[in-house]
């Protein structure tokens, strides 16, 4: 299922690069490095989104900046601004990994 007019404004797309601390802002990271996680997996994103009550759905799609490379994305309910949702997912992944970011 792709995002159509019926889902516009209700779902957001989460690509792993959006919350990956090793990806630069210009390459696609959407949150501050201090809040990002190293190499998040689709399963980690899905599990974190489930625990946050965001009703995640996995889709097989190509990341637009690397359309030639097979990728998977997660759709989640839009219950807050996108950046806040991405930060919450990254924070939950760190919590599940048993780590916390040092405060800078």
Biopython code that builds the backbone (N, CA, C, O; Angstrom):
import numpy as np
from Bio.PDB.StructureBuilder import StructureBuilder

atoms = [
    (1, "UNK", "N", (0.841, -1.169, 0.000)),
    (1, "UNK", "CA", (0.000, 0.000, 0.000)),
    (1, "UNK", "C", (0.890, 1.238, 0.000)),
    (1, "UNK", "O", (1.784, 1.362, 0.837)),
    (2, "UNK", "N", (0.655, 2.128, -0.913)),
    (2, "UNK", "CA", (1.440, 3.347, -0.947)),
    (2, "UNK", "C", (0.620, 4.492, -0.361)),
    (2, "UNK", "O", (-0.600, 4.406, -0.221)),
    (3, "UNK", "N", (1.319, 5.546, -0.029)),
    (3, "UNK", "CA", (0.620, 6.690, 0.555)),
    (3, "UNK", "C", (-0.171, 7.387, -0.536)),
    (3, "UNK", "O", (0.399, 7.868, -1.515)),
    (4, "UNK", "N", (-1.457, 7.438, -0.370)),
    (4, "UNK", "CA", (-2.326, 8.119, -1.314)),
    (4, "UNK", "C", (-2.986, 9.294, -0.636)),
    (4, "UNK", "O", (-2.645, 9.646, 0.493)),
    (5, "UNK", "N", (-3.925, 9.895, -1.325)),
    (5, "UNK", "CA", (-4.613, 11.056, -0.764)),
    (5, "UNK", "C", (-5.353, 10.716, 0.520)),
    (5, "UNK", "O", (-5.472, 11.557, 1.411)),
    (6, "UNK", "N", (-5.860, 9.459, 0.623)),
    (6, "UNK", "CA", (-6.609, 9.081, 1.823)),
    (6, "UNK", "C", (-5.731, 9.008, 3.069)),
    (6, "UNK", "O", (-6.240, 9.133, 4.183)),
    (7, "UNK", "N", (-4.416, 8.808, 2.903)),
    (7, "UNK", "CA", (-3.516, 8.733, 4.058)),
    (7, "UNK", "C", (-2.724, 10.019, 4.258)),
    (7, "UNK", "O", (-2.049, 10.177, 5.276)),
    (8, "UNK", "N", (-2.796, 10.927, 3.314)),
    (8, "UNK", "CA", (-2.019, 12.164, 3.399)),
    (8, "UNK", "C", (-2.304, 12.877, 4.719)),
    (8, "UNK", "O", (-3.456, 13.173, 5.037)),
    (9, "UNK", "N", (-1.262, 13.146, 5.472)),
    (9, "UNK", "CA", (-1.417, 13.834, 6.745)),
    (9, "UNK", "C", (-1.695, 12.907, 7.909)),
    (9, "UNK", "O", (-1.705, 13.345, 9.059)),
    (10, "UNK", "N", (-1.919, 11.642, 7.632)),
    (10, "UNK", "CA", (-2.220, 10.693, 8.699)),
    (10, "UNK", "C", (-1.059, 9.745, 8.970)),
    (10, "UNK", "O", (-0.941, 9.217, 10.076)),
    (11, "UNK", "N", (-0.214, 9.524, 7.991)),
    (11, "UNK", "CA", (0.938, 8.636, 8.125)),
    (11, "UNK", "C", (2.196, 9.400, 7.742)),
    (11, "UNK", "O", (2.149, 10.333, 6.941)),
    (12, "UNK", "N", (3.311, 8.997, 8.319)),
    (12, "UNK", "CA", (4.589, 9.527, 7.873)),
    (12, "UNK", "C", (5.498, 8.359, 7.543)),
    (12, "UNK", "O", (5.332, 7.257, 8.064)),
    (13, "UNK", "N", (6.454, 8.613, 6.676)),
    (13, "UNK", "CA", (7.416, 7.604, 6.262)),
    (13, "UNK", "C", (8.657, 7.719, 7.135)),
    (13, "UNK", "O", (9.156, 8.817, 7.382)),
    (14, "UNK", "N", (9.151, 6.572, 7.602)),
    (14, "UNK", "CA", (10.399, 6.536, 8.364)),
    (14, "UNK", "C", (11.376, 5.637, 7.614)),
    (14, "UNK", "O", (11.219, 4.416, 7.578)),
    (15, "UNK", "N", (12.385, 6.262, 7.018)),
    (15, "UNK", "CA", (13.489, 5.516, 6.419)),
    (15, "UNK", "C", (14.568, 5.395, 7.489)),
    (15, "UNK", "O", (14.758, 6.335, 8.260)),
    (16, "UNK", "N", (15.280, 4.273, 7.564)),
    (16, "UNK", "CA", (16.348, 4.145, 8.568)),
    (16, "UNK", "C", (17.365, 5.285, 8.530)),
    (16, "UNK", "O", (17.875, 5.689, 9.575)),
    (17, "UNK", "N", (17.668, 5.812, 7.333)),
    (17, "UNK", "CA", (18.653, 6.897, 7.250)),
    (17, "UNK", "C", (18.202, 8.148, 7.992)),
    (17, "UNK", "O", (19.044, 8.956, 8.383)),
    (18, "UNK", "N", (16.909, 8.331, 8.196)),
    (18, "UNK", "CA", (16.396, 9.521, 8.885)),
    (18, "UNK", "C", (16.888, 9.617, 10.325)),
    (18, "UNK", "O", (17.011, 10.716, 10.866)),
    (19, "UNK", "N", (17.173, 8.469, 10.953)),
    (19, "UNK", "CA", (17.572, 8.471, 12.367)),
    (19, "UNK", "C", (18.948, 7.847, 12.595)),
    (19, "UNK", "O", (19.306, 7.544, 13.733)),
    (20, "UNK", "N", (19.731, 7.650, 11.517)),
    (20, "UNK", "CA", (21.048, 7.010, 11.601)),
    (20, "UNK", "C", (22.129, 8.057, 11.867)),
    (20, "UNK", "O", (22.318, 8.977, 11.071)),
    (21, "UNK", "N", (22.837, 7.912, 12.988)),
    (21, "UNK", "CA", (23.832, 8.910, 13.371)),
    (21, "UNK", "C", (25.037, 8.952, 12.442)),
    (21, "UNK", "O", (25.746, 9.958, 12.418)),
    (22, "UNK", "N", (25.294, 7.899, 11.678)),
    (22, "UNK", "CA", (26.457, 7.923, 10.789)),
    (22, "UNK", "C", (26.136, 8.523, 9.418)),
    (22, "UNK", "O", (27.027, 8.670, 8.581)),
    (23, "UNK", "N", (24.882, 8.864, 9.191)),
    (23, "UNK", "CA", (24.468, 9.505, 7.944)),
    (23, "UNK", "C", (24.466, 11.018, 8.163)),
    (23, "UNK", "O", (23.966, 11.505, 9.177)),
    (24, "UNK", "N", (25.025, 11.751, 7.212)),
    (24, "UNK", "CA", (25.051, 13.214, 7.341)),
    (24, "UNK", "C", (23.674, 13.806, 7.071)),
    (24, "UNK", "O", (22.811, 13.155, 6.482)),
    (25, "UNK", "N", (23.482, 15.035, 7.503)),
    (25, "UNK", "CA", (22.218, 15.734, 7.233)),
    (25, "UNK", "C", (21.993, 15.828, 5.728)),
    (25, "UNK", "O", (20.877, 15.623, 5.251)),
    (26, "UNK", "N", (23.049, 16.136, 4.981)),
    (26, "UNK", "CA", (22.903, 16.292, 3.533)),
    (26, "UNK", "C", (22.603, 14.972, 2.832)),
    (26, "UNK", "O", (22.105, 14.966, 1.706)),
    (27, "UNK", "N", (22.903, 13.857, 3.490)),
    (27, "UNK", "CA", (22.609, 12.540, 2.911)),
    (27, "UNK", "C", (21.276, 11.974, 3.370)),
    (27, "UNK", "O", (20.876, 10.898, 2.924)),
    (28, "UNK", "N", (20.574, 12.687, 4.264)),
    (28, "UNK", "CA", (19.234, 12.245, 4.611)),
    (28, "UNK", "C", (18.848, 12.172, 6.070)),
    (28, "UNK", "O", (17.671, 11.982, 6.379)),
    (29, "UNK", "N", (19.817, 12.319, 6.999)),
    (29, "UNK", "CA", (19.441, 12.267, 8.413)),
    (29, "UNK", "C", (18.542, 13.453, 8.727)),
    (29, "UNK", "O", (18.807, 14.568, 8.279)),
    (30, "UNK", "N", (17.473, 13.220, 9.501)),
    (30, "UNK", "CA", (16.487, 14.269, 9.772)),
    (30, "UNK", "C", (16.498, 14.784, 11.206)),
    (30, "UNK", "O", (15.850, 15.786, 11.508)),
    (31, "UNK", "N", (17.226, 14.111, 12.090)),
    (31, "UNK", "CA", (17.257, 14.542, 13.493)),
    (31, "UNK", "C", (18.701, 14.843, 13.889)),
    (31, "UNK", "O", (19.628, 14.390, 13.216)),
    (32, "UNK", "N", (18.908, 15.599, 14.966)),
    (32, "UNK", "CA", (20.276, 15.901, 15.390)),
    (32, "UNK", "C", (21.068, 14.624, 15.680)),
    (32, "UNK", "O", (20.526, 13.637, 16.177)),
    (33, "UNK", "N", (22.342, 14.669, 15.362)),
    (33, "UNK", "CA", (23.220, 13.521, 15.596)),
    (33, "UNK", "C", (23.177, 13.082, 17.058)),
    (33, "UNK", "O", (23.272, 11.891, 17.356)),
    (34, "UNK", "N", (23.034, 14.037, 17.960)),
    (34, "UNK", "CA", (23.006, 13.734, 19.393)),
    (34, "UNK", "C", (21.793, 12.895, 19.790)),
    (34, "UNK", "O", (21.797, 12.260, 20.845)),
    (35, "UNK", "N", (20.755, 12.889, 18.953)),
    (35, "UNK", "CA", (19.546, 12.116, 19.251)),
    (35, "UNK", "C", (19.388, 10.905, 18.344)),
    (35, "UNK", "O", (18.448, 10.126, 18.504)),
    (36, "UNK", "N", (20.302, 10.742, 17.392)),
    (36, "UNK", "CA", (20.215, 9.651, 16.423)),
    (36, "UNK", "C", (20.847, 8.369, 16.977)),
    (36, "UNK", "O", (21.513, 8.387, 18.012)),
    (37, "UNK", "N", (20.626, 7.268, 16.273)),
    (37, "UNK", "CA", (21.178, 5.968, 16.670)),
    (37, "UNK", "C", (22.051, 5.418, 15.551)),
    (37, "UNK", "O", (21.889, 5.776, 14.384)),
    (38, "UNK", "N", (22.975, 4.548, 15.922)),
    (38, "UNK", "CA", (23.872, 3.962, 14.932)),
    (38, "UNK", "C", (23.205, 2.768, 14.248)),
    (38, "UNK", "O", (22.796, 1.806, 14.898)),
    (39, "UNK", "N", (23.107, 2.856, 12.938)),
    (39, "UNK", "CA", (22.602, 1.781, 12.082)),
    (39, "UNK", "C", (21.305, 1.138, 12.590)),
    (39, "UNK", "O", (21.296, -0.049, 12.916)),
    (40, "UNK", "N", (20.232, 1.892, 12.661)),
    (40, "UNK", "CA", (18.964, 1.295, 13.102)),
    (40, "UNK", "C", (18.441, 0.310, 12.060)),
    (40, "UNK", "O", (18.555, 0.554, 10.858)),
    (41, "UNK", "N", (17.878, -0.784, 12.512)),
    (41, "UNK", "CA", (17.307, -1.769, 11.592)),
    (41, "UNK", "C", (15.807, -1.529, 11.451)),
    (41, "UNK", "O", (15.189, -0.844, 12.266)),
    (42, "UNK", "N", (15.244, -2.102, 10.408)),
    (42, "UNK", "CA", (13.796, -1.995, 10.199)),
    (42, "UNK", "C", (13.058, -2.613, 11.384)),
    (42, "UNK", "O", (12.060, -2.061, 11.848)),
    (43, "UNK", "N", (13.540, -3.752, 11.876)),
    (43, "UNK", "CA", (12.884, -4.403, 13.021)),
    (43, "UNK", "C", (12.921, -3.513, 14.265)),
    (43, "UNK", "O", (11.941, -3.439, 15.006)),
    (44, "UNK", "N", (14.054, -2.838, 14.494)),
    (44, "UNK", "CA", (14.141, -1.934, 15.644)),
    (44, "UNK", "C", (13.164, -0.770, 15.497)),
    (44, "UNK", "O", (12.497, -0.386, 16.458)),
    (45, "UNK", "N", (13.086, -0.215, 14.299)),
    (45, "UNK", "CA", (12.162, 0.898, 14.058)),
    (45, "UNK", "C", (10.730, 0.430, 14.257)),
    (45, "UNK", "O", (9.934, 1.115, 14.899)),
    (46, "UNK", "N", (10.398, -0.733, 13.709)),
    (46, "UNK", "CA", (9.040, -1.279, 13.835)),
    (46, "UNK", "C", (8.694, -1.537, 15.302)),
    (46, "UNK", "O", (7.618, -1.155, 15.763)),
    (47, "UNK", "N", (9.601, -2.183, 16.033)),
    (47, "UNK", "CA", (9.350, -2.479, 17.452)),
    (47, "UNK", "C", (9.188, -1.206, 18.274)),
    (47, "UNK", "O", (8.297, -1.116, 19.118)),
    (48, "UNK", "N", (10.050, -0.223, 18.028)),
    (48, "UNK", "CA", (9.955, 1.044, 18.760)),
    (48, "UNK", "C", (8.629, 1.736, 18.457)),
    (48, "UNK", "O", (7.970, 2.250, 19.361)),
    (49, "UNK", "N", (8.243, 1.747, 17.188)),
    (49, "UNK", "CA", (6.981, 2.386, 16.794)),
    (49, "UNK", "C", (5.784, 1.672, 17.418)),
    (49, "UNK", "O", (4.815, 2.314, 17.824)),
    (50, "UNK", "N", (5.852, 0.338, 17.493)),
    (50, "UNK", "CA", (4.764, -0.418, 18.138)),
    (50, "UNK", "C", (4.646, -0.033, 19.608)),
    (50, "UNK", "O", (3.547, 0.201, 20.109)),
    (51, "UNK", "N", (5.785, 0.032, 20.297)),
    (51, "UNK", "CA", (5.777, 0.382, 21.716)),
    (51, "UNK", "C", (5.286, 1.809, 21.952)),
    (51, "UNK", "O", (4.756, 2.121, 23.019)),
    (52, "UNK", "N", (5.465, 2.669, 20.958)),
    (52, "UNK", "CA", (4.996, 4.054, 21.056)),
    (52, "UNK", "C", (3.548, 4.201, 20.585)),
    (52, "UNK", "O", (2.992, 5.299, 20.606)),
    (53, "UNK", "N", (2.945, 3.096, 20.161)),
    (53, "UNK", "CA", (1.550, 3.123, 19.713)),
    (53, "UNK", "C", (1.342, 3.804, 18.372)),
    (53, "UNK", "O", (0.305, 4.425, 18.142)),
    (54, "UNK", "N", (2.335, 3.688, 17.475)),
    (54, "UNK", "CA", (2.278, 4.390, 16.192)),
    (54, "UNK", "C", (1.784, 3.533, 15.024)),
    (54, "UNK", "O", (1.817, 3.979, 13.877)),
    (55, "UNK", "N", (1.326, 2.309, 15.302)),
    (55, "UNK", "CA", (0.750, 1.450, 14.267)),
    (55, "UNK", "C", (1.650, 1.333, 13.029)),
    (55, "UNK", "O", (1.241, 1.742, 11.942)),
    (56, "UNK", "N", (2.870, 0.783, 13.171)),
    (56, "UNK", "CA", (3.803, 0.728, 12.045)),
    (56, "UNK", "C", (3.393, -0.274, 10.971)),
    (56, "UNK", "O", (2.817, -1.322, 11.262)),
    (57, "UNK", "N", (3.698, 0.069, 9.739)),
    (57, "UNK", "CA", (3.488, -0.803, 8.587)),
    (57, "UNK", "C", (4.771, -0.795, 7.775)),
    (57, "UNK", "O", (5.313, 0.271, 7.484)),
    (58, "UNK", "N", (5.266, -1.979, 7.404)),
    (58, "UNK", "CA", (6.496, -2.081, 6.623)),
    (58, "UNK", "C", (6.150, -2.145, 5.143)),
    (58, "UNK", "O", (5.228, -2.853, 4.737)),
    (59, "UNK", "N", (6.903, -1.396, 4.344)),
    (59, "UNK", "CA", (6.732, -1.388, 2.896)),
    (59, "UNK", "C", (8.077, -1.597, 2.216)),
    (59, "UNK", "O", (9.099, -1.076, 2.664)),
    (60, "UNK", "N", (8.066, -2.360, 1.136)),
    (60, "UNK", "CA", (9.262, -2.525, 0.321)),
    (60, "UNK", "C", (9.255, -1.430, -0.735)),
    (60, "UNK", "O", (8.456, -1.457, -1.671)),
    (61, "UNK", "N", (10.133, -0.489, -0.577)),
    (61, "UNK", "CA", (10.250, 0.644, -1.501)),
    (61, "UNK", "C", (11.720, 1.007, -1.626)),
    (61, "UNK", "O", (12.527, 0.658, -0.766)),
    (62, "UNK", "N", (12.062, 1.702, -2.690)),
    (62, "UNK", "CA", (13.422, 2.192, -2.866)),
    (62, "UNK", "C", (13.531, 3.594, -2.291)),
    (62, "UNK", "O", (12.663, 4.437, -2.514)),
    (63, "UNK", "N", (14.607, 3.835, -1.548)),
    (63, "UNK", "CA", (14.850, 5.172, -1.007)),
    (63, "UNK", "C", (15.132, 6.089, -2.192)),
    (63, "UNK", "O", (16.010, 5.781, -2.998)),
    (64, "UNK", "N", (14.421, 7.199, -2.325)),
    (64, "UNK", "CA", (14.543, 8.048, -3.509)),
    (64, "UNK", "C", (15.969, 8.487, -3.859)),
    (64, "UNK", "O", (16.303, 8.591, -5.039)),
    (65, "UNK", "N", (16.804, 8.741, -2.866)),
    (65, "UNK", "CA", (18.175, 9.176, -3.159)),
    (65, "UNK", "C", (19.049, 8.029, -3.641)),
    (65, "UNK", "O", (20.098, 8.253, -4.246)),
    (66, "UNK", "N", (18.617, 6.797, -3.372)),
    (66, "UNK", "CA", (19.364, 5.610, -3.807)),
    (66, "UNK", "C", (18.378, 4.621, -4.409)),
    (66, "UNK", "O", (18.251, 3.495, -3.930)),
    (67, "UNK", "N", (17.685, 5.038, -5.454)),
    (67, "UNK", "CA", (16.602, 4.264, -6.051)),
    (67, "UNK", "C", (17.045, 2.908, -6.578)),
    (67, "UNK", "O", (16.221, 2.000, -6.690)),
    (68, "UNK", "N", (18.316, 2.747, -6.902)),
    (68, "UNK", "CA", (18.830, 1.494, -7.441)),
    (68, "UNK", "C", (19.038, 0.435, -6.365)),
    (68, "UNK", "O", (19.182, -0.748, -6.674)),
    (69, "UNK", "N", (19.052, 0.852, -5.120)),
    (69, "UNK", "CA", (19.323, -0.040, -3.997)),
    (69, "UNK", "C", (18.012, -0.456, -3.324)),
    (69, "UNK", "O", (17.173, 0.391, -3.015)),
    (70, "UNK", "N", (17.840, -1.757, -3.098)),
    (70, "UNK", "CA", (16.636, -2.273, -2.436)),
    (70, "UNK", "C", (16.581, -1.741, -1.011)),
    (70, "UNK", "O", (17.565, -1.815, -0.274)),
    (71, "UNK", "N", (15.443, -1.212, -0.633)),
    (71, "UNK", "CA", (15.254, -0.680, 0.717)),
    (71, "UNK", "C", (13.867, -1.027, 1.236)),
    (71, "UNK", "O", (12.985, -1.448, 0.488)),
    (72, "UNK", "N", (13.704, -0.840, 2.519)),
    (72, "UNK", "CA", (12.411, -1.024, 3.169)),
    (72, "UNK", "C", (12.165, 0.216, 4.018)),
    (72, "UNK", "O", (13.096, 0.780, 4.592)),
    (73, "UNK", "N", (10.905, 0.637, 4.092)),
    (73, "UNK", "CA", (10.551, 1.788, 4.908)),
    (73, "UNK", "C", (9.418, 1.411, 5.841)),
    (73, "UNK", "O", (8.746, 0.398, 5.648)),
    (74, "UNK", "N", (9.215, 2.235, 6.849)),
    (74, "UNK", "CA", (8.143, 2.005, 7.810)),
    (74, "UNK", "C", (7.200, 3.205, 7.771)),
    (74, "UNK", "O", (7.640, 4.353, 7.815)),
    (75, "UNK", "N", (5.904, 2.928, 7.689)),
    (75, "UNK", "CA", (4.881, 3.967, 7.788)),
    (75, "UNK", "C", (4.353, 3.951, 9.210)),
    (75, "UNK", "O", (4.063, 2.886, 9.756)),
    (76, "UNK", "N", (4.225, 5.122, 9.813)),
    (76, "UNK", "CA", (3.682, 5.215, 11.172)),
    (76, "UNK", "C", (2.620, 6.304, 11.220)),
    (76, "UNK", "O", (2.598, 7.210, 10.386)),
    (77, "UNK", "N", (1.744, 6.201, 12.207)),
    (77, "UNK", "CA", (0.709, 7.218, 12.398)),
    (77, "UNK", "C", (1.354, 8.564, 12.720)),
    (77, "UNK", "O", (2.322, 8.640, 13.477)),
    (78, "UNK", "N", (0.805, 9.615, 12.139)),
    (78, "UNK", "CA", (1.299, 10.964, 12.428)),
    (78, "UNK", "C", (0.503, 11.527, 13.594)),
    (78, "UNK", "O", (-0.614, 12.017, 13.429)),
    (79, "UNK", "N", (1.101, 11.446, 14.775)),
    (79, "UNK", "CA", (0.433, 11.925, 15.991)),
    (79, "UNK", "C", (1.098, 13.186, 16.540)),
    (79, "UNK", "O", (0.638, 13.770, 17.522)),
    (80, "UNK", "N", (2.185, 13.593, 15.891)),
    (80, "UNK", "CA", (2.960, 14.766, 16.303)),
    (80, "UNK", "C", (3.778, 15.204, 15.090)),
    (80, "UNK", "O", (3.737, 14.540, 14.054)),
    (81, "UNK", "N", (4.517, 16.300, 15.198)),
    (81, "UNK", "CA", (5.395, 16.685, 14.093)),
    (81, "UNK", "C", (6.395, 15.567, 13.777)),
    (81, "UNK", "O", (6.833, 14.845, 14.672)),
    (82, "UNK", "N", (6.747, 15.434, 12.506)),
    (82, "UNK", "CA", (7.606, 14.341, 12.054)),
    (82, "UNK", "C", (8.917, 14.263, 12.838)),
    (82, "UNK", "O", (9.320, 13.180, 13.264)),
    (83, "UNK", "N", (9.580, 15.398, 13.030)),
    (83, "UNK", "CA", (10.862, 15.375, 13.737)),
    (83, "UNK", "C", (10.701, 14.813, 15.148)),
    (83, "UNK", "O", (11.544, 14.039, 15.601)),
    (84, "UNK", "N", (9.638, 15.187, 15.843)),
    (84, "UNK", "CA", (9.420, 14.684, 17.202)),
    (84, "UNK", "C", (9.196, 13.170, 17.186)),
    (84, "UNK", "O", (9.713, 12.456, 18.045)),
    (85, "UNK", "N", (8.431, 12.686, 16.218)),
    (85, "UNK", "CA", (8.198, 11.242, 16.108)),
    (85, "UNK", "C", (9.509, 10.515, 15.843)),
    (85, "UNK", "O", (9.777, 9.482, 16.456)),
    (86, "UNK", "N", (10.328, 11.043, 14.937)),
    (86, "UNK", "CA", (11.620, 10.419, 14.638)),
    (86, "UNK", "C", (12.513, 10.395, 15.876)),
    (86, "UNK", "O", (13.184, 9.395, 16.133)),
    (87, "UNK", "N", (12.528, 11.482, 16.641)),
    (87, "UNK", "CA", (13.326, 11.527, 17.872)),
    (87, "UNK", "C", (12.815, 10.520, 18.898)),
    (87, "UNK", "O", (13.611, 9.888, 19.593)),
    (88, "UNK", "N", (11.492, 10.364, 19.001)),
    (88, "UNK", "CA", (10.917, 9.396, 19.942)),
    (88, "UNK", "C", (11.271, 7.966, 19.539)),
    (88, "UNK", "O", (11.587, 7.140, 20.395)),
    (89, "UNK", "N", (11.220, 7.674, 18.248)),
    (89, "UNK", "CA", (11.576, 6.336, 17.767)),
    (89, "UNK", "C", (13.045, 6.057, 18.064)),
    (89, "UNK", "O", (13.379, 4.980, 18.558)),
    (90, "UNK", "N", (13.933, 7.018, 17.768)),
    (90, "UNK", "CA", (15.364, 6.839, 18.041)),
    (90, "UNK", "C", (15.616, 6.640, 19.536)),
    (90, "UNK", "O", (16.413, 5.786, 19.924)),
    (91, "UNK", "N", (14.947, 7.416, 20.361)),
    (91, "UNK", "CA", (15.099, 7.295, 21.807)),
    (91, "UNK", "C", (14.644, 5.922, 22.297)),
    (91, "UNK", "O", (15.292, 5.317, 23.152)),
    (92, "UNK", "N", (13.538, 5.435, 21.760)),
    (92, "UNK", "CA", (13.016, 4.121, 22.154)),
    (92, "UNK", "C", (13.972, 3.016, 21.710)),
    (92, "UNK", "O", (14.154, 2.035, 22.432)),
    (93, "UNK", "N", (14.588, 3.158, 20.530)),
    (93, "UNK", "CA", (15.563, 2.164, 20.064)),
    (93, "UNK", "C", (16.748, 2.122, 21.021)),
    (93, "UNK", "O", (17.206, 1.041, 21.393)),
    (94, "UNK", "N", (17.246, 3.291, 21.423)),
    (94, "UNK", "CA", (18.350, 3.328, 22.389)),
    (94, "UNK", "C", (17.954, 2.656, 23.695)),
    (94, "UNK", "O", (18.741, 1.916, 24.284)),
    (95, "UNK", "N", (16.743, 2.914, 24.141)),
    (95, "UNK", "CA", (16.236, 2.303, 25.373)),
    (95, "UNK", "C", (16.192, 0.782, 25.225)),
    (95, "UNK", "O", (16.584, 0.056, 26.139)),
    (96, "UNK", "N", (15.718, 0.304, 24.078)),
    (96, "UNK", "CA", (15.634, -1.136, 23.843)),
    (96, "UNK", "C", (17.013, -1.775, 23.739)),
    (96, "UNK", "O", (17.195, -2.936, 24.107)),
    (97, "UNK", "N", (17.977, -1.022, 23.241)),
    (97, "UNK", "CA", (19.351, -1.522, 23.160)),
    (97, "UNK", "C", (20.041, -1.459, 24.523)),
    (97, "UNK", "O", (21.125, -2.014, 24.703)),
    (98, "UNK", "N", (19.408, -0.782, 25.476)),
    (98, "UNK", "CA", (19.983, -0.669, 26.812)),
    (98, "UNK", "C", (21.053, 0.392, 26.909)),
    (98, "UNK", "O", (21.930, 0.329, 27.770)),
    (99, "UNK", "N", (20.978, 1.375, 26.016)),
    (99, "UNK", "CA", (21.977, 2.441, 26.007)),
    (99, "UNK", "C", (21.281, 3.776, 26.137)),
    (99, "UNK", "O", (20.078, 3.899, 25.911)),
    (100, "UNK", "N", (22.057, 4.763, 26.501)),
    (100, "UNK", "CA", (21.540, 6.131, 26.474)),
    (100, "UNK", "C", (22.632, 7.017, 25.903)),
    (100, "UNK", "O", (23.821, 6.728, 26.032)),
    (101, "UNK", "N", (22.214, 8.086, 25.278)),
    (101, "UNK", "CA", (23.169, 9.033, 24.706)),
    (101, "UNK", "C", (23.771, 9.874, 25.820)),
    (101, "UNK", "O", (23.053, 10.330, 26.710)),
    (102, "UNK", "N", (25.093, 10.085, 25.778)),
    (102, "UNK", "CA", (25.680, 10.994, 26.764)),
    (102, "UNK", "C", (25.203, 12.410, 26.482)),
    (102, "UNK", "O", (25.061, 12.801, 25.324)),
    (103, "UNK", "N", (24.958, 13.172, 27.527)),
    (103, "UNK", "CA", (24.516, 14.556, 27.357)),
    (103, "UNK", "C", (25.711, 15.419, 27.002)),
    (103, "UNK", "O", (26.742, 15.366, 27.673)),
    (104, "UNK", "N", (25.578, 16.220, 25.942)),
    (104, "UNK", "CA", (26.682, 17.081, 25.500)),
    (104, "UNK", "C", (26.540, 18.458, 26.069)),
    (104, "UNK", "O", (27.375, 19.324, 25.808)),
]
sb = StructureBuilder()
sb.init_structure("model")
sb.init_model(0)
sb.init_chain("A")
sb.init_seg("    ")
for serial, (resi, resn, name, xyz) in enumerate(atoms, 1):
    if name == "N":
        sb.init_residue(resn, " ", resi, " ")
    sb.init_atom(name, np.array(xyz, "f"), 0.0, 1.0, " ", f" {name:<3s}", serial, name[0])
structure = sb.get_structure()
